[in-house]
Amino acid sequence: MKFNTNSNTYIIIYSVVMVVIVAVLLSLAALGLKDRQDANALNEKKTQIVKALGEDPATVAYDSVIAKAVILDASGAVVSEDVNEVFAALNDLKGSFAAERFPLFVANNGVVVPLYGAGLWGPIWGYIALDADMNTVKGIVLDHQGETPGLGAEIATPKHQAMYPGKTIYEGDAVVGVTLKKGGADKSNAHEVDAITGGTKTSDGVTAMLATCLNYYKPYFDAARAAATEVEAESNTVNE
């Protein structure tokens, strides 16, 4: 049977067949690349965690600086030490926080806390590393989905992130985080860094993200700080 290649029916059938073939090929390609894509995504997360600790991922491996990965509940108790569960929770951090499941990376000397919030044009996220005192910032990595280049997008630059190490998140017994101060930070204030010039909404988003996310982990921080104080007191008693 000879088809009329100029007929509307032939053109429609041909188009449908080509669309189906292309869709099948794309689906097969996606399935074939999924493992590689998942591995790349996992490696990217590990790289950012290492960077937050102030280390160079090119020379320092994730496993050499992170002792374990856990999920905490709202009381600060560990509910999972399954590393696969922890990284799965990072894939939907907003949902994990809403479900009161808080991923945490315990470093050899401190912790790394994942962050998620809202900027001017979309989500912002990152990781903040704290020293063993659960108070002093070791480093931070911030990223965004669509903040304005040259303005809000500056949160992702090394220049901005270099202002955080040495800052502290506690004011007395309260976790206040770190504030991005419009007009310039007071250098004597341990909780302030300079806001992004022309990026007020993004700066406010980072400030809110830090305060909100760090307070999710406050029960864990409080318990660790209390335990450290108790150990120090016992040590002083022994040495007297």
N, CA, C and O of each residue as an XYZ file, in Angstrom:
960
protein
N       0.849     -1.195      0.000
C       0.000      0.000      0.000
C       0.882      1.241      0.000
O       1.787      1.377      0.823
N       0.610      2.122     -0.915
C       1.421      3.324     -1.044
C       0.736      4.486     -0.323
O      -0.439      4.771     -0.551
N       1.511      5.159      0.565
C       0.964      6.291      1.303
C       1.192      7.573      0.540
O       2.214      7.756     -0.121
N       0.228      8.446      0.645
C       0.373      9.774      0.069
C       1.107     10.638      1.080
O       0.526     11.103      2.060
N       2.384     10.844      0.829
C       3.216     11.570      1.797
C       2.844     13.038      1.918
O       3.324     13.729      2.816
N       2.008     13.509      1.036
C       1.587     14.897      1.104
C       0.240     15.076      1.801
O      -0.245     16.196      1.963
N      -0.358     13.950      2.212
C      -1.676     14.052      2.841
C      -1.553     14.462      4.300
O      -0.528     14.231      4.942
N      -2.599     15.067      4.806
C      -2.618     15.488      6.210
C      -2.532     14.288      7.150
O      -1.887     14.357      8.197
N      -3.179     13.195      6.775
C      -3.154     11.989      7.612
C      -1.733     11.469      7.762
O      -1.303     11.139      8.868
N      -1.007     11.394      6.658
C       0.377     10.902      6.710
C       1.241     11.808      7.581
O       2.035     11.337      8.394
N       1.072     13.118      7.397
C       1.876     14.066      8.165
C       1.605     13.926      9.655
O       2.527     13.965     10.470
N       0.319     13.760     10.009
C      -0.033     13.620     11.424
C       0.543     12.333     12.001
O       1.131     12.342     13.082
N       0.373     11.223     11.280
C       0.893      9.935     11.760
C       2.408      9.982     11.893
O       2.966      9.495     12.876
N       3.057     10.558     10.922
C       4.535     10.658     10.946
C       4.994     11.481     12.149
O       5.952     11.122     12.834
N       4.297     12.584     12.392
C       4.672     13.458     13.508
C       4.499     12.746     14.840
O       5.352     12.837     15.723
N       3.385     12.036     14.972
C       3.118     11.313     16.219
C       4.178     10.247     16.460
O       4.691     10.112     17.571
N       4.507      9.483     15.404
C       5.518      8.426     15.533
C       6.860      9.015     15.932
O       7.548      8.459     16.788
N       7.244     10.137     15.321
C       8.533     10.758     15.631
C       8.565     11.269     17.073
O       9.574     11.150     17.768
N       7.436     11.841     17.507
C       7.366     12.329     18.896
C       7.513     11.175     19.870
O       8.225     11.289     20.867
N       6.845     10.064     19.590
C       6.933      8.892     20.472
C       8.351      8.345     20.498
O       8.862      8.006     21.565
N       8.988      8.256     19.345
C      10.360      7.735     19.266
C      11.310      8.625     20.060
O      12.130      8.136     20.837
N      11.191      9.936     19.857
C      12.066     10.874     20.576
C      11.822     10.784     22.082
O      12.769     10.811     22.867
N      10.550     10.677     22.488
C      10.226     10.584     23.917
C      10.830      9.334     24.532
O      11.365      9.375     25.640
N      10.742      8.223     23.812
C      11.305      6.960     24.305
C      12.826      7.077     24.432
O      13.406      6.641     25.427
N      13.460      7.664     23.426
C      14.914      7.815     23.464
C      15.351      8.713     24.615
O      16.338      8.428     25.293
N      14.612      9.798     24.832
C      14.941     10.695     25.936
C      14.749     10.007     27.284
O      15.546     10.197     28.203
N      13.687      9.207     27.399
C      13.439      8.478     28.649
C      14.556      7.476     28.926
O      15.021      7.347     30.059
N      14.977      6.773     27.886
C      16.064      5.807     28.042
C      17.368      6.504     28.424
O      18.132      6.008     29.251
N      17.608      7.664     27.806
C      18.820      8.417     28.126
C      18.797      8.894     29.574
O      19.807      8.845     30.277
N      17.612      9.361     30.009
C      17.484      9.836     31.386
C      17.714      8.707     32.383
O      18.389      8.890     33.396
N      17.143      7.529     32.086
C      17.335      6.380     32.968
C      18.789      5.949     33.002
O      19.316      5.578     34.051
N      19.433      6.000     31.841
C      20.827      5.592     31.768
C      21.759      6.540     32.501
O      22.810      6.132     32.995
N      21.367      7.818     32.570
C      22.218      8.825     33.215
C      21.859      9.063     34.681
O      22.563      9.790     35.382
N      20.763      8.452     35.148
C      20.278      8.744     36.494
C      21.324      8.460     37.564
O      21.546      9.284     38.451
N      21.965      7.300     37.485
C      22.961      6.953     38.501
C      24.091      7.984     38.527
O      24.556      8.391     39.591
N      24.519      8.393     37.334
C      25.588      9.388     37.262
C      25.128     10.735     37.798
O      25.876     11.423     38.492
N      23.894     11.110     37.473
C      23.346     12.376     37.966
C      23.216     12.363     39.481
O      23.537     13.345     40.150
N      22.741     11.235     40.019
C      22.611     11.110     41.480
C      23.980     11.187     42.147
O      24.128     11.817     43.195
N      24.981     10.547     41.542
C      26.334     10.575     42.103
C      26.898     11.989     42.072
O      27.559     12.420     43.017
N      26.639     12.706     40.990
C      27.117     14.086     40.885
C      26.450     14.985     41.918
O      27.097     15.844     42.518
N      25.137     14.778     42.121
C      24.406     15.573     43.104
C      24.926     15.299     44.513
O      25.085     16.224     45.309
N      25.189     14.038     44.819
C      25.730     13.672     46.131
C      27.114     14.279     46.326
O      27.418     14.811     47.394
N      27.947     14.200     45.300
C      29.295     14.761     45.387
C      29.250     16.271     45.583
O      30.075     16.827     46.308
N      28.289     16.940     44.938
C      28.150     18.387     45.090
C      27.802     18.746     46.526
O      28.350     19.702     47.076
N      26.894     17.990     47.141
C      26.529     18.242     48.535
C      27.737     18.049     49.449
O      27.982     18.865     50.338
N      28.487     16.980     49.232
C      29.669     16.724     50.064
C      30.711     17.830     49.886
O      31.371     18.237     50.843
N      30.846     18.301     48.666
C      31.798     19.384     48.378
C      31.420     20.643     49.151
O      32.284     21.295     49.737
N      30.129     20.989     49.157
C      29.672     22.188     49.857
C      29.860     22.049     51.366
O      30.188     23.023     52.043
N      29.657     20.859     51.888
C      29.850     20.630     53.326
C      31.312     20.823     53.709
O      31.619     21.437     54.731
N      32.209     20.295     52.885
C      33.643     20.468     53.134
C      34.024     21.943     53.056
O      34.799     22.427     53.881
N      33.489     22.658     52.077
C      33.771     24.087     51.930
C      33.289     24.869     53.152
O      33.966     25.790     53.610
N      32.113     24.500     53.678
C      31.578     25.199     54.844
C      32.518     25.102     56.039
O      32.573     26.005     56.873
N      33.247     24.009     56.111
C      34.212     23.825     57.210
C      35.500     24.586     56.980
O      36.423     24.519     57.793
N      35.566     25.318     55.864
C      36.756     26.106     55.572
C      37.868     25.312     54.926
O      39.015     25.757     54.885
N      37.529     24.121     54.415
C      38.529     23.259     53.786
C      38.391     23.305     52.266
O      37.355     23.707     51.736
N      39.437     22.894     51.585
C      39.447     22.855     50.132
C      39.064     21.454     49.662
O      39.809     20.503     49.896
N      37.914     21.314     49.002
C      37.464     19.982     48.560
C      38.415     19.323     47.563
O      38.358     18.112     47.353
N      39.281     20.118     46.953
C      40.234     19.549     46.002
C      41.308     18.738     46.706
O      41.925     17.856     46.108
N      41.527     19.041     47.973
C      42.584     18.353     48.721
C      42.081     17.651     49.982
O      42.795     16.838     50.569
N      40.859     17.962     50.396
C      40.310     17.381     51.632
C      39.034     16.606     51.293
O      38.095     17.154     50.715
N      39.018     15.350     51.654
C      37.862     14.495     51.364
C      36.787     14.650     52.433
O      37.086     14.899     53.601
N      35.543     14.501     52.022
C      34.402     14.575     52.940
C      34.587     13.616     54.114
O      34.397     14.006     55.266
N      34.952     12.375     53.835
C      35.072     11.361     54.886
C      36.190     11.657     55.881
O      36.208     11.098     56.977
N      37.113     12.526     55.509
C      38.219     12.841     56.419
C      37.856     13.927     57.420
O      38.560     14.106     58.414
N      36.758     14.664     57.175
C      36.378     15.745     58.087
C      35.015     15.535     58.743
O      34.701     16.186     59.739
N      34.206     14.630     58.191
C      32.888     14.359     58.765
C      32.895     12.998     59.439
O      33.146     11.976     58.800
N      32.615     12.998     60.743
C      32.628     11.754     61.512
C      31.360     10.945     61.288
O      31.412      9.719     61.182
N      30.215     11.629     61.214
C      28.955     10.927     60.965
C      27.888     11.920     60.527
O      27.996     13.123     60.766
N      26.852     11.385     59.879
C      25.699     12.175     59.462
C      24.476     11.613     60.174
O      24.288     10.398     60.227
N      23.641     12.500     60.725
C      22.488     12.055     61.506
C      21.260     12.887     61.153
O      21.354     13.931     60.507
N      20.117     12.396     61.593
C      18.883     13.165     61.546
C      18.390     13.331     62.978
O      18.315     12.361     63.733
N      18.055     14.558     63.346
C      17.557     14.868     64.676
C      16.055     15.088     64.635
O      15.490     15.423     63.594
N      15.410     14.895     65.793
C      14.014     15.292     65.909
C      13.952     16.668     66.562
O      14.990     17.285     66.804
N      12.754     17.151     66.849
C      12.587     18.506     67.376
C      13.201     18.681     68.761
O      13.467     19.806     69.183
N      13.427     17.578     69.467
C      14.022     17.660     70.805
C      15.547     17.616     70.753
O      16.211     17.756     71.780
N      16.095     17.422     69.566
C      17.546     17.331     69.430
C      18.072     15.919     69.538
O      19.285     15.711     69.521
N      17.185     14.943     69.650
C      17.607     13.541     69.759
C      17.876     12.969     68.368
O      17.207     13.319     67.396
N      18.861     12.091     68.297
C      19.190     11.431     67.040
C      18.155     10.357     66.746
O      17.919      9.474     67.571
N      17.533     10.432     65.565
C      16.524      9.440     65.190
C      16.996      8.557     64.036
O      16.371      7.541     63.732
N      18.098      8.944     63.395
C      18.652      8.114     62.332
C      20.125      8.448     62.131
O      20.536      9.608     62.178
N      20.909      7.387     61.904
C      22.303      7.563     61.529
C      22.574      6.919     60.174
O      23.715      6.616     59.827
N      21.502      6.720     59.424
C      21.605      6.151     58.077
C      21.992      7.269     57.125
O      21.201      8.178     56.871
N      23.205      7.203     56.599
C      23.708      8.286     55.757
C      22.853      8.491     54.519
O      22.720      9.617     54.039
N      22.270      7.412     53.991
C      21.398      7.542     52.828
C      20.138      8.336     53.164
O      19.668      9.135     52.354
N      19.597      8.118     54.349
C      18.435      8.880     54.794
C      18.773     10.345     54.968
O      17.972     11.222     54.641
N      19.964     10.607     55.485
C      20.383     11.992     55.721
C      20.462     12.755     54.403
O      19.922     13.855     54.284
N      21.130     12.173     53.422
C      21.264     12.865     52.140
C      19.937     12.925     51.397
O      19.697     13.865     50.638
N      19.075     11.940     51.603
C      17.739     11.988     51.007
C      16.949     13.155     51.604
O      16.187     13.822     50.904
N      17.137     13.392     52.898
C      16.456     14.515     53.550
C      16.912     15.843     52.973
O      16.133     16.794     52.927
N      18.155     15.924     52.535
C      18.665     17.158     51.934
C      17.997     17.452     50.599
O      17.892     18.609     50.192
N      17.548     16.407     49.922
C      16.920     16.598     48.611
C      15.601     17.353     48.707
O      15.169     17.974     47.736
N      14.962     17.304     49.867
C      13.747     18.079     50.122
C      13.871     18.670     51.514
O      13.146     18.289     52.434
N      14.803     19.610     51.657
C      15.101     20.136     52.986
C      13.911     20.889     53.569
O      13.651     20.809     54.770
N      13.192     21.616     52.726
C      12.003     22.328     53.212
C      10.998     21.341     53.792
O      10.446     21.574     54.867
N      10.757     20.234     53.080
C       9.838     19.213     53.561
C      10.354     18.510     54.802
O       9.583     18.191     55.707
N      11.656     18.267     54.846
C      12.256     17.611     56.014
C      12.097     18.472     57.257
O      11.748     17.969     58.325
N      12.352     19.767     57.120
C      12.178     20.678     58.254
C      10.721     20.699     58.708
O      10.437     20.683     59.906
N       9.799     20.735     57.742
C       8.373     20.755     58.085
C       7.969     19.488     58.832
O       7.076     19.514     59.679
N       8.637     18.379     58.511
C       8.348     17.100     59.168
C       9.160     16.923     60.457
O       9.135     15.858     61.074
N       9.875     17.974     60.854
C      10.716     17.958     62.057
C      11.762     16.859     61.996
O      11.993     16.140     62.969
N      12.389     16.744     60.833
C      13.530     15.863     60.634
C      14.687     16.751     60.182
O      14.658     17.320     59.091
N      15.698     16.859     61.032
C      16.739     17.850     60.833
C      18.097     17.181     60.580
O      18.721     16.669     61.509
N      18.548     17.186     59.330
C      19.849     16.580     59.010
C      20.987     17.373     59.657
O      20.940     18.601     59.731
N      21.991     16.662     60.115
C      23.144     17.300     60.748
C      24.389     16.498     60.432
O      24.361     15.267     60.422
N      25.484     17.201     60.174
C      26.756     16.548     59.888
C      27.720     16.857     61.030
O      28.085     18.009     61.270
N      28.119     15.796     61.726
C      29.020     15.941     62.865
C      30.452     15.854     62.362
O      30.902     14.806     61.898
N      31.153     16.965     62.460
C      32.528     17.036     61.982
C      33.472     16.567     63.084
O      33.055     16.320     64.215
N      34.742     16.449     62.736
C      35.735     16.029     63.724
C      35.869     17.053     64.848
O      36.265     16.717     65.964
N      35.536     18.304     64.540
C      35.625     19.350     65.554
C      34.534     20.383     65.291
O      34.811     21.522     64.917
N      33.291     19.958     65.495
C      32.177     20.856     65.252
C      31.050     20.178     64.509
O      30.974     18.950     64.477
N      30.173     20.968     63.911
C      29.033     20.441     63.165
C      28.790     21.298     61.927
O      29.238     22.442     61.840
N      28.065     20.713     60.968
C      27.633     21.454     59.783
C      26.115     21.345     59.696
O      25.555     20.248     59.705
N      25.465     22.492     59.614
C      24.010     22.573     59.591
C      23.539     23.017     58.201
O      24.006     24.039     57.698
N      22.633     22.275     57.577
C      22.076     22.711     56.295
C      21.067     23.833     56.495
O      20.402     23.910     57.528
N      20.961     24.704     55.492
C      20.101     25.878     55.570
C      19.157     25.925     54.373
O      19.510     25.502     53.272
N      17.941     26.450     54.604
C      16.999     26.640     53.504
C      16.101     27.817     53.841
O      15.566     27.909     54.945
N      15.940     28.727     52.865
C      15.089     29.886     53.093
C      14.622     30.496     51.787
O      14.686     29.866     50.732
N      14.148     31.742     51.872
C      13.605     32.429     50.704
C      14.344     33.736     50.470
O      14.518     34.542     51.384
N      14.773     33.928     49.238
C      15.386     35.186     48.846
C      14.358     36.095     48.203
O      13.165     35.978     48.482
N      14.811     37.010     47.334
C      13.892     37.913     46.653
C      13.117     37.205     45.552
O      11.910     37.399     45.409
N      13.823     36.373     44.766
C      13.210     35.775     43.586
C      12.997     34.265     43.684
O      12.427     33.659     42.777
N      13.445     33.669     44.760
C      13.297     32.225     44.866
C      14.034     31.685     46.076
O      14.455     32.449     46.944
N      14.191     30.364     46.139
C      14.844     29.747     47.292
C      16.319     30.144     47.423
O      17.002     30.396     46.431
N      16.780     30.192     48.648
C      18.206     30.306     48.959
C      18.533     29.159     49.903
O      17.654     28.669     50.612
N      19.782     28.730     49.917
C      20.146     27.585     50.745
C      21.651     27.598     50.997
O      22.370     28.463     50.497
N      22.111     26.634     51.775
C      23.540     26.526     52.029
C      23.840     25.662     53.232
O      23.010     24.866     53.673
N      25.046     25.835     53.757
C      25.507     25.101     54.939
C      26.300     26.062     55.808
O      27.058     26.886     55.297
N      26.127     25.959     57.120
C      26.933     26.737     58.052
C      27.619     25.775     59.011
O      26.984     24.878     59.564
N      28.910     25.967     59.202
C      29.691     25.109     60.099
C      29.969     25.847     61.402
O      30.345     27.019     61.398
N      29.784     25.161     62.494
C      30.049     25.714     63.818
C      31.183     24.955     64.482
O      31.356     23.756     64.264
N      31.942     25.658     65.283
C      33.030     25.044     66.034
C      32.455     24.125     67.108
O      31.239     24.048     67.278
N      33.323     23.436     67.826
C      32.890     22.482     68.842
C      32.108     23.144     69.974
O      31.396     22.464     70.712
N      32.233     24.471     70.118
C      31.466     25.169     71.158
C      30.004     25.381     70.755
O      29.221     25.933     71.527
N      29.638     24.943     69.545
C      28.283     25.090     69.014
C      27.852     26.551     68.982
O      26.663     26.855     69.078
N      28.803     27.439     68.848
C      28.499     28.864     68.891
C      29.277     29.654     67.830
O      28.714     30.507     67.143
N      30.560     29.363     67.709
C      31.417     30.121     66.803
C      31.336     29.581     65.377
O      31.462     28.378     65.151
N      31.128     30.473     64.428
C      31.026     30.075     63.019
C      32.410     29.761     62.462
O      33.323     30.583     62.536
N      32.552     28.560     61.904
C      33.796     28.176     61.235
C      33.790     28.623     59.771
O      34.822     29.011     59.223
N      32.616     28.562     59.153
C      32.508     28.942     57.754
C      31.088     28.768     57.264
O      30.239     28.226     57.971
N      30.830     29.228     56.053
C      29.479     29.145     55.494
C      29.558     29.045     53.975
O      30.477     29.576     53.351
N      28.595     28.364     53.400
C      28.426     28.305     51.945
C      26.979     28.669     51.671
O      26.067     28.078     52.248
N      26.764     29.638     50.792
C      25.418     30.069     50.445
C      25.211     29.987     48.940
O      26.141     30.206     48.164
N      23.984     29.671     48.532
C      23.673     29.623     47.105
C      22.218     30.046     46.921
O      21.487     30.233     47.894
N      21.809     30.194     45.670
C      20.475     30.720     45.383
C      19.982     30.185     44.048
O      20.753     29.653     43.249
N      18.686     30.336     43.823
C      18.102     29.884     42.575
C      18.056     30.991     41.536
O      18.303     30.740     40.356
N      17.741     32.220     41.957
C      17.569     33.256     40.938
C      17.735     34.677     41.435
O      17.062     35.584     40.946
N      18.628     34.891     42.409
C      18.837     36.257     42.882
C      19.538     37.091     41.801
O      20.184     36.538     40.911
N      19.413     38.393     41.877
C      19.895     39.297     40.836
C      21.412     39.336     40.780
O      22.053     39.619     41.792
N      22.008     39.058     39.616
C      23.471     39.137     39.480
C      23.989     40.528     39.874
O      23.419     41.549     39.491
N      25.074     40.539     40.640
C      25.658     41.796     41.080
C      24.992     42.395     42.295
O      25.515     43.333     42.897
N      23.831     41.856     42.663
C      23.115     42.339     43.844
C      22.921     41.165     44.804
O      23.872     40.751     45.467
N      21.698     40.622     44.888
C      21.452     39.521     45.820
C      22.307     38.303     45.577
O      22.629     37.571     46.513
N      22.683     38.072     44.320
C      23.496     36.900     43.985
C      24.873     36.945     44.641
O      25.582     35.939     44.659
N      25.258     38.104     45.182
C      26.561     38.232     45.847
C      26.676     37.361     47.094
O      27.781     37.149     47.594
N      25.552     36.850     47.606
C      25.634     35.976     48.785
C      26.441     34.715     48.481
O      26.969     34.077     49.392
N      26.537     34.356     47.199
C      27.232     33.129     46.813
C      28.714     33.358     46.538
O      29.412     32.430     46.130
N      29.199     34.561     46.751
C      30.596     34.865     46.444
C      31.503     34.619     47.650
O      31.070     34.787     48.790
N      32.746     34.227     47.414
C      33.703     34.049     48.516
C      33.886     35.320     49.340
O      34.100     35.249     50.550
N      33.805     36.478     48.693
C      33.990     37.747     49.407
C      32.942     37.912     50.502
O      33.273     38.289     51.626
N      31.686     37.633     50.181
C      30.641     37.768     51.197
C      30.773     36.695     52.264
O      30.667     36.988     53.455
N      30.999     35.474     51.854
C      31.041     34.366     52.804
C      32.252     34.437     53.730
O      32.249     33.826     54.799
N      33.279     35.171     53.333
C      34.477     35.307     54.171
C      34.223     36.144     55.417
O      35.060     36.175     56.318
N      33.070     36.831     55.482
C      32.781     37.678     56.639
C      32.236     36.903     57.839
O      32.199     37.433     58.949
N      31.818     35.669     57.630
C      31.137     34.928     58.694
C      32.047     34.231     59.707
O      31.719     34.240     60.893
N      33.167     33.630     59.311
C      34.001     32.924     60.299
C      34.377     33.816     61.477
O      34.798     34.960     61.305
N      34.214     33.264     62.677
C      34.518     34.017     63.890
C      33.300     34.659     64.521
O      33.339     35.033     65.693
N      32.211     34.795     63.765
C      30.975     35.320     64.344
C      30.356     34.256     65.243
O      30.685     33.075     65.136
N      29.466     34.678     66.120
C      28.821     33.740     67.036
C      27.307     33.807     66.873
O      26.763     34.830     66.459
N      26.628     32.701     67.204
C      25.180     32.629     66.982
C      24.368     32.769     68.266
O      23.163     33.011     68.210
N      25.016     32.619     69.425
C      24.304     32.740     70.700
C      24.444     34.150     71.276
O      25.508     34.766     71.212
N      23.342     34.638     71.837
C      23.341     35.850     72.661
C      22.748     35.430     73.990
O      21.529     35.318     74.121
N      23.609     35.195     74.988
C      23.126     34.606     76.224
C      22.679     33.180     75.943
O      23.445     32.380     75.407
N      21.439     32.861     76.303
C      20.906     31.524     76.068
C      20.076     31.441     74.780
O      19.523     30.389     74.459
N      19.996     32.537     74.060
C      19.179     32.573     72.844
C      20.049     32.440     71.599
O      21.148     32.991     71.534
N      19.541     31.698     70.610
C      20.213     31.604     69.315
C      19.682     32.732     68.429
O      18.514     32.730     68.040
N      20.547     33.689     68.117
C      20.140     34.845     67.313
C      20.655     34.754     65.886
O      20.240     35.529     65.024
N      21.558     33.809     65.630
C      22.113     33.666     64.290
C      23.078     34.776     63.953
O      23.769     35.303     64.825
N      23.122     35.130     62.676
C      23.978     36.218     62.197
C      23.112     37.133     61.343
O      22.404     36.672     60.447
N      23.171     38.423     61.622
C      22.360     39.409     60.913
C      23.169     40.084     59.815
O      24.302     40.509     60.043
N      22.587     40.183     58.622
C      23.198     40.950     57.545
C      22.703     42.384     57.703
O      21.553     42.689     57.390
N      23.571     43.257     58.188
C      23.188     44.606     58.607
C      23.288     45.603     57.464
O      24.360     45.823     56.901
N      22.148     46.204     57.131
C      22.118     47.237     56.103
C      22.898     48.463     56.579
O      22.746     48.897     57.720
N      23.725     49.010     55.707
C      24.530     50.167     56.071
C      25.869     49.804     56.672
O      26.679     50.682     56.971
N      26.109     48.509     56.852
C      27.400     48.071     57.377
C      27.306     47.547     58.792
O      26.632     48.131     59.640
N      27.980     46.450     59.039
C      27.952     45.829     60.365
C      28.785     46.615     61.350
O      29.771     47.259     60.989
N      28.368     46.550     62.603
C      29.171     47.079     63.705
C      30.278     46.049     63.964
O      29.998     44.928     64.391
N      31.501     46.423     63.710
C      32.611     45.475     63.809
C      32.757     44.886     65.205
O      33.352     43.821     65.369
N      32.216     45.572     66.215
C      32.304     45.046     67.580
C      31.159     44.081     67.895
O      31.136     43.454     68.955
N      30.207     43.970     66.958
C      29.059     43.090     67.171
C      29.377     41.715     66.601
O      29.622     41.570     65.404
N      29.370     40.711     67.468
C      29.754     39.354     67.054
C      28.681     38.656     66.239
O      28.893     37.540     65.764
N      27.521     39.303     66.070
C      26.421     38.661     65.360
C      26.064     39.374     64.056
O      25.009     39.104     63.482
N      26.919     40.278     63.578
C      26.593     41.038     62.385
C      27.660     40.917     61.301
O      28.855     40.849     61.587
N      27.197     40.890     60.042
C      28.075     41.046     58.882
C      27.417     42.073     57.967
O      26.237     42.384     58.126
N      28.177     42.596     57.015
C      27.630     43.591     56.096
C      26.555     42.981     55.204
O      26.713     41.874     54.689
N      25.465     43.712     55.030
C      24.434     43.288     54.090
C      24.938     43.497     52.667
O      25.923     44.200     52.443
N      24.254     42.880     51.713
C      24.593     43.047     50.306
C      24.095     44.406     49.828
O      22.909     44.710     49.956
N      24.983     45.221     49.280
C      24.591     46.525     48.761
C      23.585     46.356     47.626
O      23.862     45.678     46.637
N      22.419     46.977     47.777
C      21.379     46.872     46.765
C      20.619     45.556     46.811
O      19.770     45.303     45.955
N      20.906     44.731     47.781
C      20.245     43.429     47.886
C      19.574     43.258     49.235
O      19.772     42.252     49.916
N      18.775     44.252     49.618
C      18.167     44.246     50.947
C      17.271     43.030     51.181
O      17.355     42.387     52.227
N      16.413     42.715     50.208
C      15.493     41.593     50.387
C      16.236     40.266     50.505
O      15.863     39.411     51.309
N      17.284     40.095     49.705
C      18.070     38.858     49.798
C      18.791     38.799     51.136
O      18.845     37.748     51.774
N      19.346     39.936     51.560
C      20.040     39.987     52.851
C      19.096     39.645     53.989
O      19.444     38.888     54.894
N      17.894     40.212     53.933
C      16.897     39.905     54.967
C      16.529     38.422     54.932
O      16.287     37.808     55.971
N      16.490     37.851     53.718
C      16.180     36.428     53.588
C      17.242     35.549     54.217
O      16.923     34.546     54.855
N      18.514     35.923     54.042
C      19.606     35.162     54.650
C      19.549     35.289     56.172
O      19.719     34.301     56.887
N      19.311     36.501     56.665
C      19.204     36.711     58.111
C      18.106     35.838     58.704
O      18.309     35.175     59.721
N      16.933     35.843     58.056
C      15.806     35.038     58.547
C      16.111     33.553     58.454
O      15.782     32.790     59.362
N      16.738     33.141     57.364
C      17.087     31.731     57.182
C      18.025     31.257     58.288
O      17.821     30.184     58.856
N      19.039     32.040     58.593
C      19.993     31.643     59.622
C      19.320     31.526     60.982
O      19.522     30.542     61.694
N      18.525     32.519     61.343
C      17.862     32.482     62.654
C      16.895     31.305     62.742
O      16.867     30.594     63.747
N      16.110     31.103     61.697
C      15.111     30.037     61.715
C      15.756     28.654     61.752
O      15.422     27.824     62.597
N      16.683     28.419     60.825
C      17.278     27.079     60.720
C      18.133     26.744     61.931
O      18.076     25.621     62.431
N      18.914     27.683     62.404
C      19.769     27.398     63.562
C      18.932     27.106     64.804
O      19.330     26.304     65.648
N      17.775     27.753     64.916
C      16.922     27.489     66.074
C      16.289     26.102     66.020
O      15.920     25.558     67.060
N      16.154     25.516     64.818
C      15.702     24.130     64.735
C      16.662     23.212     65.503
O      16.249     22.202     66.073
N      17.930     23.574     65.508
C      18.965     22.729     66.097
C      19.345     23.151     67.520
O      20.244     22.566     68.125
N      18.669     24.153     68.045
C      19.014     24.679     69.372
C      18.993     23.611     70.466
O      19.908     23.580     71.288
N      17.986     22.733     70.507
C      18.018     21.702     71.567
C      19.289     20.860     71.516
O      19.844     20.509     72.557
N      19.751     20.535     70.314
C      20.988     19.768     70.174
C      22.183     20.596     70.635
O      23.040     20.107     71.371
N      22.234     21.855     70.196
C      23.335     22.739     70.603
C      23.364     22.896     72.117
O      24.421     22.797     72.741
N      22.193     23.142     72.704
C      22.118     23.347     74.160
C      22.636     22.130     74.908
O      23.386     22.265     75.875
N      22.241     20.944     74.467
C      22.671     19.714     75.138
C      24.179     19.527     75.010
O      24.847     19.138     75.968
N      24.712     19.806     73.822
C      26.155     19.658     73.615
C      26.926     20.663     74.450
O      27.964     20.330     75.022
N      26.430     21.882     74.525
C      27.103     22.919     75.328
C      27.053     22.584     76.817
O      28.027     22.798     77.538
N      25.917     22.059     77.273
C      25.786     21.679     78.677
C      26.723     20.530     79.010
O      27.338     20.516     80.076
N      26.835     19.561     78.099
C      27.728     18.426     78.327
C      29.182     18.880     78.389
O      29.960     18.394     79.210
N      29.539     19.814     77.514
C      30.913     20.327     77.503
C      31.222     21.072     78.791
O      32.324     20.957     79.329
N      30.252     21.839     79.289
C      30.436     22.572     80.548
C      30.608     21.619     81.719
O      31.416     21.857     82.617
N      29.832     20.526     81.700
C      29.919     19.533     82.770
C      31.285     18.841     82.764
O      31.880     18.619     83.818
N      31.772     18.504     81.572
C      33.085     17.870     81.458
C      34.182     18.803     81.943
O      35.115     18.378     82.624
N      34.063     20.084     81.587
C      35.069     21.057     82.021
C      35.059     21.217     83.528
O      36.115     21.328     84.152
N      33.842     21.229     84.130
C      33.741     21.356     85.579
C      34.350     20.169     86.282
O      35.038     20.327     87.290
N      34.103     18.966     85.754
C      34.676     17.755     86.339
C      36.200     17.771     86.227
O      36.900     17.357     87.150
N      36.700     18.244     85.110
C      38.147     18.315     84.899
C      38.786     19.286     85.876
O      39.858     19.012     86.415
N      38.134     20.420     86.107
C      38.666     21.413     87.041
C      38.677     20.867     88.461
O      39.590     21.144     89.238
N      37.634     20.075     88.794
C      37.564     19.485     90.126
C      38.704     18.495     90.352
O      39.299     18.459     91.429
N      39.003     17.698     89.338
C      40.072     16.708     89.421
C      41.422     17.394     89.576
O      42.293     16.907     90.296
N      41.594     18.530     88.897
C      42.876     19.206     88.905
C      43.102     20.062     90.146
O      44.210     20.541     90.386
N      42.043     20.252     90.934
C      42.203     21.061     92.145
C      42.952     20.307     93.248
O      43.168     20.851     94.331
